[in-house]
Amino acid sequence: MKWIGYLLLLIGIWMMVCPQANTGLSVLKWLSQYAFPGEAFLGAIVASLSFLFLNKRRETSEL
C-alpha cells in the first residue's frame, strides 16, 4: 500500500509543478505543454490523499 502512496505523491507533485513550468527555467518549459486548467489545485488534493496511504499501518489481530 505504501507504493500507492508514493506514486500518488509523485503524481501530485508533478501536477503542482507542471503549470508553473512556463514561468520558470527554459529547460522545463516543455512541462507546461501537459498542463490543464485547475491542475495545480487537483495536484494538491492528490498529494494530500497520498498521505492517507503512506500513514497506514498494519493492524495486528490479537486473539
C-alpha positions in Angstrom: 0.0 0.0 0.0 2.9 2.4 0.6 4.0 2.2 -3.0 0.5 3.5 -4.0 1.0 6.5 -1.6 4.4 7.2 -3.1 3.1 7.0 -6.6 0.2 9.4 -5.8 2.6 11.8 -4.1 4.8 11.8 -7.2 1.8 12.4 -9.4 0.5 15.2 -7.2 3.9 16.9 -7.1 4.1 16.6 -10.9 0.6 18.2 -11.2 1.5 21.1 -9.0 4.8 21.8 -10.8 3.7 21.4 -14.3 1.5 24.5 -14.7 4.2 26.8 -13.3 6.9 25.4 -15.5 6.1 28.1 -18.2 7.4 30.9 -15.9 10.5 29.1 -14.7 13.6 27.7 -16.3 13.6 27.5 -20.1 14.8 23.9 -19.8 11.5 22.9 -18.1 9.1 24.8 -20.4 8.1 21.5 -22.1 6.3 20.6 -18.9 3.7 23.3 -19.4 2.5 21.6 -22.6 0.9 18.8 -20.5 -0.9 21.1 -18.0 -4.6 21.6 -17.9 -6.7 24.2 -16.1 -7.0 23.5 -12.4 -4.2 21.0 -12.4 -2.3 22.6 -9.6 -5.3 22.5 -7.3 -6.1 18.9 -8.2 -2.4 18.1 -7.7 -2.6 19.4 -4.1 -5.6 17.2 -3.4 -3.9 14.2 -4.9 -0.7 14.8 -2.9 -2.8 15.2 0.3 -4.6 12.0 -0.3 -1.3 10.2 -0.8 -0.6 10.7 2.9 -3.5 8.5 3.8 -1.8 5.6 2.0 1.6 6.4 3.5 0.3 6.6 7.1 -1.5 3.2 7.1 -0.2 0.7 9.5 -0.9 -3.0 9.6 -3.4 -3.8 12.2 -2.4 -6.8 14.3 -5.2 -9.2 15.3 -4.9 -10.3 18.8 -6.7 -13.4 20.0 
